[in-house]
Amino acid sequence: MDNEMDNENLIKVDLCCGASKPEGFIGVDHFPGDKVDIVANLNERFPFDDNSVEVVRAHDAIEHLPDRIHTMNEIWRICKPNATVDILVPSTDGRGAFQDPTHVSYWNINSFLYYSVDHPPLYELCQRYGFLGGFKIQQIYNLGGFDNIVHVQAILTAVK
């Protein structure tokens, strides 16, 4: 019973939610809409306090944000210790990353190694370029999908 109560009180955020925010999430998007709870420019500081979010969902989101280090810094900043981050992004290993004119940053499985404390040479390089946080990769894999577009799904844990 206590676990169910705790689950209901989790702060769960869906970045760039558009019209597809899951139940129980706070929807954040640049444009207003029925599922959007907070209108915000995610190229700036995310509209959450430090260490305040237990779950971050970013499905078809981060490829629309131009500064990859800023994006990952802000995701890490708002996460509580051991928070879960669920990212789904079109991979450069397929045409989906490049075909949409609103995609301004490009990702593949190896991109996430730079933010992972388990990959010291890449992680240390990313820190030299301004990454302040750290994640552990729980799962990472390519997914095929609609119209043969390849996505990367990365499930990360915030390290604080």
LINJO-V300080 format. One record per residue. N is the residue number from 0. RES is the residue in one small letter. SS is DSSP state (h for helix, s for strand, l for the rest). Layout:
# LINJO-V300080
N|RES|SS, N|RES|SS
This chain:
# LINJO-V300080
0|m|l, 1|d|h, 2|n|h, 3|e|h, 4|m|h, 5|d|h, 6|n|h, 7|e|h, 8|n|h, 9|l|l, 10|i|l, 11|k|s, 12|v|s, 13|d|s, 14|l|s, 15|c|l, 16|c|l, 17|g|l, 18|a|l, 19|s|l, 20|k|l, 21|p|l, 22|e|l, 23|g|l, 24|f|l, 25|i|s, 26|g|s, 27|v|s, 28|d|s, 29|h|l, 30|f|l, 31|p|l, 32|g|l, 33|d|l, 34|k|l, 35|v|l, 36|d|l, 37|i|s, 38|v|s, 39|a|l, 40|n|l, 41|l|l, 42|n|l, 43|e|l, 44|r|l, 45|f|l, 46|p|l, 47|f|l, 48|d|l, 49|d|l, 50|n|l, 51|s|l, 52|v|s, 53|e|s, 54|v|s, 55|v|s, 56|r|s, 57|a|s, 58|h|s, 59|d|l, 60|a|l, 61|i|h, 62|e|h, 63|h|h, 64|l|l, 65|p|l, 66|d|l, 67|r|h, 68|i|h, 69|h|h, 70|t|h, 71|m|h, 72|n|h, 73|e|h, 74|i|h, 75|w|h, 76|r|h, 77|i|h, 78|c|s, 79|k|s, 80|p|s, 81|n|s, 82|a|s, 83|t|s, 84|v|s, 85|d|s, 86|i|s, 87|l|s, 88|v|s, 89|p|s, 90|s|s, 91|t|l, 92|d|l, 93|g|l, 94|r|l, 95|g|h, 96|a|h, 97|f|h, 98|q|h, 99|d|l, 100|p|l, 101|t|l, 102|h|l, 103|v|l, 104|s|l, 105|y|l, 106|w|s, 107|n|l, 108|i|h, 109|n|h, 110|s|h, 111|f|h, 112|l|h, 113|y|h, 114|y|h, 115|s|s, 116|v|l, 117|d|l, 118|h|l, 119|p|h, 120|p|h, 121|l|h, 122|y|h, 123|e|h, 124|l|h, 125|c|h, 126|q|h, 127|r|h, 128|y|l, 129|g|l, 130|f|l, 131|l|l, 132|g|l, 133|g|l, 134|f|s, 135|k|s, 136|i|s, 137|q|s, 138|q|s, 139|i|s, 140|y|s, 141|n|s, 142|l|s, 143|g|l, 144|g|l, 145|f|h, 146|d|h, 147|n|h, 148|i|l, 149|v|l, 150|h|s, 151|v|s, 152|q|s, 153|a|s, 154|i|s, 155|l|s, 156|t|s, 157|a|s, 158|v|l, 159|k|l
